[in-house]
Amino acid sequence: MRALCLVQELMSRERVHAACAAAGWQCADGDAPQVRWDGIDVVFADLGEENAWVRETLATRPPAVRLFAWYPHVRGDLREAGRVLRADVIVPRSRFFRDPLPLLRSVTAGETIAD
């Protein structure tokens, strides 16, 4: 699978890359408002980051590109924002950081997870 990481915070971005490597996925960073979706299977986003361009970019995501997003557990409004963005996986940040590999496998299996 080919992943796109729209995460600005370095530690979170490194965790995404490490999880993707462990799953055997390719992962590239996206840091510009103009994202090329060709060949991308899944996109990662931290909804807790206050980057308007990330949400604007996610709104242009083709239906075939799965969205894996997380949010601070105290921000239920961001969980709802993930649902509006049609997130396939939307979990609290702590769940993603605790053990991301099973969550990545759920993406591969086509499952939807919303916590």
Contact map, one row per residue, 1 for C-alpha under 8 A:
1110000000000000000000011100000000000001110000000000000000000000000000000000000000000000000000000000000000000000000
1111000000000000000000001110000000000011110000000000000000000000000000000000000000000000000000000000000000000000000
1111100000000000000100001111000000000001111100000000000000000000000000000000000000000000000000000000000000000000000
0111110000000000000000000011110000000001011100000000000000000000000000000000000000000000000000000000000000000000000
0011111000001001000000000011110000000000001110000000000000000000000000000000000000000000000000000000000000000000000
0001111100000000000000000000111000000000001111000000010000000000000000000000000000000000000000000000000000000000000
0000111111011000000000000000110000000000000111001000000000000000000000000000000000000000000000000000000000000000000
0000011111011000000000000000001000000000000000001000000000000000000000000000000000000000000000000000000000000000000
0000001111111000000000000000000000000000000000000000000000000000000000000000000000000000000000000000000000000000000
0000001111111100000000000000000000000000000000000000000000000000000000000000000000000000000000000000000000000000000
0000000011111110000000000000000000000000000000000000000000000000000000000000000000000000000000000000000000000000000
0000001111111111000000000000000000000000000000000000000000000000000000000000000000000000000000000000000000000000000
0000101111111111100000000000000000000000000000000000000000000000000000000000000000000000000000000000000000000000000
0000000001111111110000000000000000000000000000000000000000000000000000000000000000000000000000000000000000000000000
0000000000111111111000000000000000000000000000000000000000000000000000000000000000000000000000001000000000000000000
0000100000011111111100000000000000000000000100000000000000000000000000000000000000000000000000000000000000000000000
0000000000001111111110000010000000000000000000000000000000000000000000000000000000000000000000000000000000000000000
0000000000000111111111000000000000000000000000000000000000000000000000000000000000000000000000000000000000000000000
0000000000000011111111100000000000000000000000000000000000000000000000000000000000000000000000000001100100000000000
0010000000000001111111111110000000000000000000000000000000000000000000000000000000000000000000000000000100000000000
0000000000000000111111111110000000000000000000000000000000000000000000000000000000000000000000000000000000000000000
0000000000000000011111111000000000000000000000000000000000000000000000000000000000000000000000000000100000000000000
0000000000000000001111111000000000000000000000000000000000000000000000000000000000000000000000000000100110000000000
1000000000000000000111111100000000000000000000000000000000000000000000000000000000000000000000000000000000000000000
1110000000000000000111111110000000000000000000000000000000000000000000000000000000000000000000000000000000000000000
1110000000000000000110011111000000000000000000000000000000000000000000000000000000000000000000000000000000000000000
0111100000000000100110001111100000000000000000000000000000000000000000000000000000000000000000000000000000000000000
0011100000000000000000000111110000000000000000000000000000000000000000000000000000000000000000000000000000000000000
0001111000000000000000000011111000000000000000000000000000000000000000000000000000000000000000000000000000000000000
0001111000000000000000000001111100100000000000000000000000000000000000000000000000000000000000000000000000000000000
0000010100000000000000000000111110000000000000000000000000000000000000000000000000000000000000000000000000000000000
0000000000000000000000000000011111100000000000000000100000000000000000000000000000000000000000000000000000000000000
0000000000000000000000000000001111100000000000000000110110000000000000000000000000000000000000000000000000000000000
0000000000000000000000000000000111110000000000000000000010000000000000000000000000000000000000000000000000000000000
0000000000000000000000000000010111111000000000000000000010000000000000000000000000000000000000000000000000000000000
0000000000000000000000000000000001111100000000000000000000000000000000000000000000000000000000000000000000000000000
0000000000000000000000000000000000111111000000000000000000001100100000000000000000000000000000000000000000000000000
0000000000000000000000000000000000011111000000000000000000000000000000000000000000000000000000000000000000000000000
0100000000000000000000000000000000001111100000000000000000000000000000000000000000000000000000000000000000000000000
1111000000000000000000000000000000001111111000000000000000000000100000000000000000000000000000000000000000000000000
1110000000000000000000000000000000000011111000000000000000000001110000000000000000000000000000000000000000000000000
1111000000000000000000000000000000000001111100000000000000000000111100000000000000000000000000000000000000000000000
0011110000000000000000000000000000000001111110000000000000000000111100000000000000000000000000000000000000000000000
0011111000000001000000000000000000000000011111000000000000000000001110000000000000000000000000000000000000000000000
0000111000000000000000000000000000000000001111100000010000000000001111000000000000000000000000000000000000000000000
0000011000000000000000000000000000000000000111111000000000000000000011100000000000000000000010000000000000000000000
0000000000000000000000000000000000000000000011111100000000000000000011100000010001000000000000000000000000000000000
0000000000000000000000000000000000000000000001111100000000000000000001110000010000000000000000000000000000000000000
0000001100000000000000000000000000000000000001111110000000000000000000000000000000000000000000000000000000000000000
0000000000000000000000000000000000000000000000111111000000000000000000000000000000000000000000000000000000000000000
0000000000000000000000000000000000000000000000001111111000000000000000000000000000000000000000000000000000000000000
0000000000000000000000000000000000000000000000000111111100000000000000000000000000000000000000000000000000000000000
0000000000000000000000000000000110000000000000000011111110000000000000000000000000000000000000000000000000000000000
0000010000000000000000000000000010000000000010000011111111000000000000000000000000000000000000000000000000000000000
0000000000000000000000000000000000000000000000000011111111100000000000000000000000000000000000000000000000000000000
0000000000000000000000000000000010000000000000000001111111110000000000000000000000000000000000000000000000000000000
0000000000000000000000000000000011100000000000000000111111111000000000000000000000000000000000000000000000000000000
0000000000000000000000000000000000000000000000000000011111111000000000000000000000001000000000000000000000000000000
0000000000000000000000000000000000000000000000000000001111111000000000000000000000001000000000000000000000000000000
0000000000000000000000000000000000000000000000000000000111111100000000000000000000000000000000000000000000000000000
0000000000000000000000000000000000001000000000000000000011111110100000000000000000000000000000000000000000000000000
0000000000000000000000000000000000001000000000000000000000011111100000000000000000000000000000000000000000000000000
0000000000000000000000000000000000000000000000000000000000001111110000000000000000000000000000000000000000000000000
0000000000000000000000000000000000000000100000000000000000000111110000000000000000000000000000000000000000000000000
0000000000000000000000000000000000001001111000000000000000001111111000000000000000000000000000000000000000000000000
0000000000000000000000000000000000000000111000000000000000000011111100000000000000000011000000000000000000100000000
0000000000000000000000000000000000000000011110000000000000000000111110000000000000000111100000000000000000000000000
0000000000000000000000000000000000000000011110000000000000000000011111000000000000000011110000000000000000100000000
0000000000000000000000000000000000000000000111100000000000000000001111100000000001000010111000000000000000000000000
0000000000000000000000000000000000000000000011110000000000000000000111110000001000000000111110010000000000000000000
0000000000000000000000000000000000000000000001110000000000000000000011111010011000000000011110000000000000000000000
0000000000000000000000000000000000000000000000010000000000000000000001111110010000000000000111000000000000000000000
0000000000000000000000000000000000000000000000000000000000000000000000111111000000000000000111000000000000000000000
0000000000000000000000000000000000000000000000000000000000000000000000011111000000000000000000000000000000000000000
0000000000000000000000000000000000000000000000000000000000000000000000111111111000000000000000000000000000000000000
0000000000000000000000000000000000000000000000000000000000000000000000001111111100000000000000000000000000000000000
0000000000000000000000000000000000000000000000000000000000000000000000000011111110000000000000000000000000000000000
0000000000000000000000000000000000000000000000110000000000000000000000110011111111000000000000000000000000000000000
0000000000000000000000000000000000000000000000000000000000000000000001100011111111100000011000000000000000000000000
0000000000000000000000000000000000000000000000000000000000000000000000000001111111110000000000000000000000000000000
0000000000000000000000000000000000000000000000000000000000000000000000000000111111111000000000000000000000000000000
0000000000000000000000000000000000000000000000100000000000000000000010000000011111111110010000000000000000000000000
0000000000000000000000000000000000000000000000000000000000000000000000000000001111111110010000000000000000000000000
0000000000000000000000000000000000000000000000000000000000000000000000000000000111111110000000000000000000000000000
0000000000000000000000000000000000000000000000000000000001100000000000000000000011111110000000000000000000000000000
0000000000000000000000000000000000000000000000000000000000000000001000000000000001111111000000000000000000000000000
0000000000000000000000000000000000000000000000000000000000000000011110000000000001111111110000000000000000000000000
0000000000000000000000000000000000000000000000000000000000000000011100000000000000000111110000000000000000100011110
0000000000000000000000000000000000000000000000000000000000000000001111000000000000000011111000000000001000100001110
0000000000000000000000000000000000000000000000000000000000000000000111100000001001100011111100000000000000000000111
0000000000000000000000000000000000000000000000000000000000000000000011100000001000000000111110110000000000000000111
0000000000000000000000000000000000000000000000000000000000000000000001111000000000000000011111110000000000000000001
0000000000000000000000000000000000000000000001000000000000000000000001111000000000000000001111111000000000000000000
0000000000000000000000000000000000000000000000000000000000000000000000011000000000000000000111111100000000000000000
0000000000000000000000000000000000000000000000000000000000000000000000000000000000000000001111111111000000000000000
0000000000000000000000000000000000000000000000000000000000000000000001000000000000000000001111111111001000000000000
0000000000000010000000000000000000000000000000000000000000000000000000000000000000000000000011111111000000000000000
0000000000000000000000000000000000000000000000000000000000000000000000000000000000000000000001111111000000000000000
0000000000000000000000000000000000000000000000000000000000000000000000000000000000000000000000111111111000000000000
0000000000000000001000000000000000000000000000000000000000000000000000000000000000000000000000111111111100000000000
0000000000000000001001100000000000000000000000000000000000000000000000000000000000000000000000000011111110000000000
0000000000000000000000000000000000000000000000000000000000000000000000000000000000000000000000000011111111000000000
0000000000000000000000000000000000000000000000000000000000000000000000000000000000000000100000010011111111100000000
0000000000000000001100100000000000000000000000000000000000000000000000000000000000000000000000000001111111110000000
0000000000000000000000100000000000000000000000000000000000000000000000000000000000000000000000000000111111111000000
0000000000000000000000000000000000000000000000000000000000000000000000000000000000000000000000000000011111111111000
0000000000000000000000000000000000000000000000000000000000000000010100000000000000000001100000000000001111111111000
0000000000000000000000000000000000000000000000000000000000000000000000000000000000000000000000000000000111111110000
0000000000000000000000000000000000000000000000000000000000000000000000000000000000000000000000000000000011111110000
0000000000000000000000000000000000000000000000000000000000000000000000000000000000000000000000000000000001111111000
0000000000000000000000000000000000000000000000000000000000000000000000000000000000000001000000000000000001111111100
0000000000000000000000000000000000000000000000000000000000000000000000000000000000000001100000000000000001100111110
0000000000000000000000000000000000000000000000000000000000000000000000000000000000000001111000000000000000000011111
0000000000000000000000000000000000000000000000000000000000000000000000000000000000000001111000000000000000000001111
0000000000000000000000000000000000000000000000000000000000000000000000000000000000000000011100000000000000000000111
